[in-house]
Amino acid sequence: MGDAERASTSARYLAAGGAGGDAWAAEARAEGRRGTQRIVQAGEVPAPELVAVRLGEEPGQAVIARRRIMYADDEPCELTDTYYPASIARGTALAGTAKIRGGAVRLLAELGHVGAWVEEDVTARLPTPDEATTLALSGSEPLLQLVRLTEDAEGRPIQLDVMAMAPRRQRLRYRFRAGDRP
């Protein structure tokens, strides 16, 4: 199995125009659920430290952020914050709260920024009070945090997703050949 054959549940989110731009709805549908999302914030923000480090920016430097709440069968199951370097996203639909026709990955490709490399880190942590409220978690119930960095072919960061997921409503699956080396 070569690199092109490696698969993860994240792969569908990285293809331009995949599932008509709404990979979340397609994934939920494949599991017999109804997946929807709501964009609750978008615009220019100062880069938090994690975002700045991963995007190669200075902390506090302006980045474009979009916050979405993901729902499965009308129940909130994930908070997704997506960040873009301002040099890529400023003045584009990525900076607004409207749904992007064909999805953000397609828009990035149309702007000349095609993802070639993806790195994901998955950790478990306790939710913040806002996350616990939004995802209906008890304060002592952990959540999964997935941080996904997408880079272009030259290794330049083009997108960073920071997802907080209610673990009882999520499954992460990765498939690759044993022994493959990066």
N, C-alpha and C positions, 0 to 999 in steps of 0.2 A: 504494500500500500504506500504510495508516494505522498508527498506533501499535499497534493490536490485532493487526495482521498481522505485526509484527516477530517473528522467531523466533530462538532459540538453543538449543543443547543444554541450557542451563540452564533454559529455560522450563518444562519438565516437572516440575522440582523445586519450582516456585513455586506450583503449583495445589493447593488443598486437596483432599485425597483422590485426587489423580491417581494412576493405576495402583494403586489400593487402598492408597496410602500408601507403596509401595516403588517409587519411580521408578527407582532404580538397577537393580533386578531387571528391570524392564520394558525399560529401555534396553539392558541386556546381552542380553536375550532377542531384541530386535529386531535385534541384530547377530549372532545365532546363538551367543551365549555364555551362561553361567550366572553371574548376578551375585548375590552374597551380601554381607552385612556383619555385623560383630561390634562391639558397643558394649563398649569396654574400660574406660572411665571415665566417670563422670558425677557432678555435684555442684557445690557452691559453691567457687569459686576466686578468688584475687585477680586482677583484670584486668591482663594484660600490657599494655604501652604501646600497641601497635597496636590491641588490642581496646578499650582505654579510649578512645582517640582516636576510633575509628570508631563506638562506641556512645554517645559523648558522656558518658562517665563519667570519674572521676578514676583515674589509675593506682593499682593496688592495691585499688580498691573491689571489693566482692564482685559477681561475675557467676556465672551458671550456665553450666557447660561440659559438653559431651558429646563424647567422642573415639570415633570409629569407624574401623575398618579395613575398606576396601572390597576385595572379591575379585572377580576375573573368572576363571571356571573354576578356582577354588580357589587362584589366585595373587594375592598382595596387590598392588594396583595404585594405591591411594590412601589417604592418611590424611586424615580430615576432622574438624576441630575446629569445633564449632558453639557459639556463645556467645549468651546471652540476658541482657538486663538482669534483675537479681535481682527487681526490682519486678514483672516480668511472670512469671517462671518459678519463683521460690522456692515450694516446697510443691506443685509440679505434677509430672506424669510426666516433664517435660523435665529434671528434676533427678535422675532415676533411670536405671538401666541397662537396664530392661525395654524391649522394643520397644513403640512407641506405636501403638495400633490406629488405622488411618487416617492415620498419619504426623504429624509435628510441625507441619506447616503447617495441617492440619485442627485440631489441638488449639489452636494459637495463635488460629485463627479463632473457635473455640468460646469462647475466653477474651476475645474482643473485639478481637483484634489481627490485622488483615488486611493483608497486604503489598500495597502499591500501586506502590512504586518499588523498582527494583533497580539497583545499581551494581556492576560487576565490574572488578577489576584483575587482569591476568594478567602474571606475570613469570617469568623463569627464574632459578634460583639453584642453588648447590651444596647438597646435603642435609646435615643434621646427621648425626652418627654414628648416632643412633637411627633416623632416617628411612632412611638408607642400608641399615641392617640389616633393618628391617621391610619395605622395598620391594625388597630384593635388588639395590641399586644399588652400583656401585663408588663410592668416595669422590670420584672426579673426574667422574662422570656427573651432569649437571645434572638437576633436576626442574622441573616447572612448578608454580608457586604461583598459585592462583586465590583471591582474596579477594572475597567477595560480601556486600554489605550490603543488607539488605531493610528498607525503611521503610514506615510506614503512610501513609495519604493526607495526613496533616498533616506528613509528613517526620520523624516520630519513629522512631529505629532500634528494630527489634524482633528482629532476628536478624543475626548475623555468622557467616559460614562461612569458614574458612581451610583450604584444601585443598592438600596436597602430593601431586603426581601423578607417577608414573613416565611420562615422555613417550612412551616407545616403546609404551605400552599405552593412550594417551589420544588423543582428537581433540576439539578444540573447534570448533564450527561456529556462525557467526552469520549471519543473513540479515536484511537490511533494505533499504529503498529508498534508492538513492543520492540524495544531496541533501536527505534529511530532516534537519531541524534539531531539536535538543533543546528 
